[in-house]
Amino acid sequence: MQMPQNKPALSANRLAAAALATLGAASAIPIPLAQLDFAGLINVFGIDSGDSPRALLVIAAIGGAVTIGVLALALAGAFLAATGAASARTVLIAAALVGLVTAMPLWIPAGVLIGAAALLLGPPRPDESDDVCRNLRRMRGVHTHTPRQGEI
């Protein structure tokens, strides 16, 4: 038994968007590692927090954990872009913007790459399901006639 393939071929824009998003996420991997190293949770780069206040270390740890989540979101967006999902653009834009919040100065190059990947995907296309829900009369072929003043 052979399954019909209804998926369109992988377009160059989708492939480039997936590659850019993956490159952006991969280039940002050291950011949460440095945040977590500064907080003292892991020792990757040998960063010494010195006499930093405890609150700053907690903020760095939370920022590192959230940045790891943003990296996962960017990689999920890259996968969605490669598969042609309609939500890929939204996921990539969210990853680029949330990354700016979690690690502003260091995230700019990665955010630019991830944002460029979202732009390559183009504007979102309206689904056919939106048309069905908007006007059910038009889809069923029902036409209404409005009576004029003397016809009633």
N, C-alpha and C positions, 0 to 999 in steps of 0.2 A: 504494500500500500504506500502510495506516495502522497505526501502532504503538499498542498499548494503553497507556494511562497508568495505572500501578498506584500512583503516588505520591499520598498524601493531600494535600489542600489545605494551603496555608501557614497554620498556626494563628497566632492573635494572640500567644501566648506565645513561639513560636519567632521570630516577627518582632521582638518586643520584646527578646528575648534577643540576637538578632543585632545589633540597633541599640545596645543597651547595651554589648555587647562591643566593637563598632566605636568607639563614643564613648570608652570607656575606653582602648582602644589609641591612638586619635588624640590624646587628651589627654596621653598619656605620651610622645609623640614627642620633646619637648624634653629629656627626662631623659637618654637615651643621647647626644644631641648635646652636652649640657653636660658629661657625663662624658668624652667624647672630646675636647672642646674643652679641658677642664682638663688632660688628658693631653698635649695638644699635637699630636694627630693631625690635627685639623681646626680651622678658625677660624670658628665660626659666631657666637658671642656675644662674642668678644674676651676670654675669660677668661684671665688670666695666672696661671700656676701659681707664679710667684715662686721662692722658694728651697725648694720642696717636694722631699723626697727622691725619688730615682729610683724606689725601690720603690713609693711612693705613686702616682706617675704610671703605673707598670705596672699596679697594681691598678685604677686608674681606667680605663685603656684596656681591660683585660680585662672589667671591669664594664660598660663601655659596649657592648662587642661582645656580651656575653651578654644585655644588656638589649634590644639590637636583635633578637636571636633570640627573646626572650620576646614582643616586640611582634609578630613574625611568627607565633608560636604563638597569640597572642590573636586575631589576624586570621584565622588558619586555623580557630580555634574558632568565630569569628563566622560564617564561611562554612559550617562544619559545622552550626551551629545553624540557619542559614537553610535548609539542605537537609534538615534533619531527621535527621541521622546520630545514631546511638546514642552515639557516642564524643564528641559535642560537649561534654557536661557535664564529662567527665573532662579534656578538653583545656583547657577554660576554667578549671577549678579548678587545674590544673597551672600555667597561665599566671599566675593570680593569686598563687599561692604562690611560684613561682620569682621573680616580679617583686619580691616582698617581700624576697627574699634578695639580689637584685642591687642594689636601690636603695631600701632600707627607708623612710626618712622621706618621700621624694618619691613613692613608688609607692602610698601608702595610698589616695588618691582613685581612681586608676586600678584598683587591686586591688579596691576596694569595688564599682566599676561592673562589672568583669569577674566578680567573685564573685556579684553580684546576677543577672547574666545566666545564670550556671550554676544558680542557685537557681530561676530562672523556668522552666528546662527540666524541673524536677521530678526525682524519683528515677529511676534507670535501670530500664527495663522488662526483665523476663526474656525472653530469646529463646525461640522455639519449639524451636530446635536444642538448647538445654540440656535440655529434657524428653526429646528423642530419645536423647541420650547417657546420661542418667541411668538409665533403666530400659527396656532393649530388650524385655524380655518383655512388659511392659504394652502397648507399642506394637504388638507382633505378635499380641496376643491369646492368648498362651500362659499357661495357668493351671496352677500346680503344686499338687498335693495332698500334704500331709505325712501319711504313714501314722501312725496311732495305734499304741499299744503292742500291741494284740492283732491287728492287721491284717497283720502281716508273715508 
